[in-house]
Amino acid sequence: MSEDGTTALVIDTDLFIDTLRNVKRSIEWFSSIARNKRFSIYYSALTEAEVLAGKDCEDNKNEEKAIAFLSIGKKVLVTNELARLGGALRRKYGLSIVDAIIAATALEAKALLCTRNVSDYARVPNLRIKAPY
């Protein structure tokens, strides 16, 4: 929980992509957390890179839409500490480097990681994970 009494959520890339692809359950979930004052929403800078790397973002309007949607949360930059922890998580648990840094972001923030990719992240001890739909 954050110092202000809210629950910190780190949102994984897959959930942003689902919403940008108009997956109804994802849109409904984002809508519910966005208007709930109990949550503080965060995402990794690597999530931004993954979202913007999608072919859909070759179209400027789609890219602008994606950037606007990401503003639902606060971007967490990859610091030296996150890079080191992410490297250790990759080495120990076999995550991709991007997933390892996203996991490190959630661990460092003492946040709940929201993802559909629960099975990969479940290898990391002490990482709180939830599949929202």
C-alpha positions in Angstrom: 0.0 0.0 0.0 1.2 3.5 -0.8 1.9 6.1 1.9 -1.3 7.9 1.0 -3.4 4.8 1.8 -4.0 3.8 -1.8 -3.1 0.4 -3.3 -0.3 0.7 -5.8 -0.8 -1.2 -9.1 1.8 -1.9 -11.7 0.0 -2.6 -15.0 1.7 -5.1 -17.4 1.9 -4.4 -21.1 -0.7 -7.1 -22.1 -3.5 -5.2 -20.4 -2.8 -1.9 -22.1 -2.6 -3.7 -25.5 -5.9 -5.5 -24.8 -7.6 -2.2 -24.2 -6.1 -0.6 -27.3 -7.4 -3.6 -29.3 -10.9 -3.0 -27.8 -11.1 -6.1 -25.6 -14.3 -5.3 -23.7 -13.2 -6.9 -20.4 -10.0 -4.9 -20.4 -11.8 -1.6 -21.1 -14.2 -2.3 -18.3 -11.4 -3.2 -15.9 -9.4 -0.1 -16.7 -12.5 2.0 -16.4 -13.2 0.6 -12.9 -9.7 1.2 -11.6 -9.4 4.7 -13.1 -12.4 6.0 -11.3 -11.5 4.3 -8.0 -9.6 6.6 -5.7 -8.1 3.6 -3.8 -5.7 2.8 -6.5 -2.4 4.4 -7.7 -1.6 3.3 -11.2 2.0 2.8 -12.5 3.6 1.2 -15.5 7.2 0.6 -16.5 8.9 2.7 -19.2 9.5 -0.7 -20.9 5.7 -1.2 -21.0 5.6 2.1 -22.9 8.2 0.9 -25.3 6.4 -2.4 -25.9 3.0 -0.7 -26.5 4.6 1.8 -28.9 6.5 -0.9 -30.7 3.3 -2.5 -32.0 2.5 -2.3 -35.7 -0.7 -0.4 -34.9 1.4 2.5 -33.8 2.8 3.0 -37.3 -0.4 5.0 -37.8 0.1 8.4 -36.0 -3.5 8.5 -34.7 -3.1 5.1 -33.1 0.3 6.1 -31.6 -1.3 9.3 -30.2 -4.2 7.2 -28.8 -1.7 4.8 -27.1 0.3 7.6 -25.6 -2.9 9.3 -24.3 -4.1 6.0 -22.8 -0.8 5.4 -21.0 -1.3 8.7 -19.2 -3.9 6.8 -17.0 -0.8 5.9 -14.9 2.6 7.2 -13.8 5.6 5.9 -15.8 8.4 4.4 -13.7 11.8 4.9 -15.3 14.3 2.2 -15.3 16.9 3.2 -12.6 20.2 1.4 -11.9 18.5 -0.3 -9.0 15.6 -1.6 -11.1 18.1 -2.7 -13.8 20.1 -4.7 -11.3 17.1 -6.3 -9.7 15.6 -7.1 -13.1 18.9 -8.7 -14.2 18.9 -10.9 -11.0 15.2 -11.9 -11.6 16.0 -12.8 -15.2 19.0 -14.9 -14.2 17.2 -16.7 -11.3 13.7 -17.2 -12.7 14.2 -17.2 -16.5 11.9 -14.3 -17.3 12.4 -12.2 -20.4 14.4 -9.1 -19.5 11.4 -6.9 -20.0 9.2 -9.0 -17.8 12.0 -9.1 -15.2 12.2 -5.3 -15.1 8.4 -5.0 -14.9 8.5 -7.5 -12.0 11.3 -5.6 -10.3 9.2 -2.4 -10.7 6.3 -4.0 -8.8 8.6 -5.4 -6.1 10.4 -2.1 -5.5 7.1 -0.2 -5.4 5.5 -2.9 -3.1 2.8 -2.9 -5.7 0.3 -5.5 -7.0 1.3 -6.5 -10.6 -1.8 -6.7 -12.8 -1.3 -9.0 -15.8 -2.8 -11.8 -17.8 0.7 -13.4 -17.8 0.4 -14.9 -14.3 2.2 -18.2 -15.0 5.5 -16.5 -15.9 5.5 -14.0 -13.1 4.5 -16.6 -10.5 8.0 -17.9 -10.5 9.1 -14.8 -8.6 8.8 -15.1 -4.8 7.2 -12.3 -2.9 5.7 -10.8 -6.1 2.0 -10.1 -5.7 0.2 -10.8 -8.9 -3.4 -10.6 -10.1 -5.1 -11.4 -13.4 -7.9 -8.8 -13.5 -10.0 -10.8 -16.0 
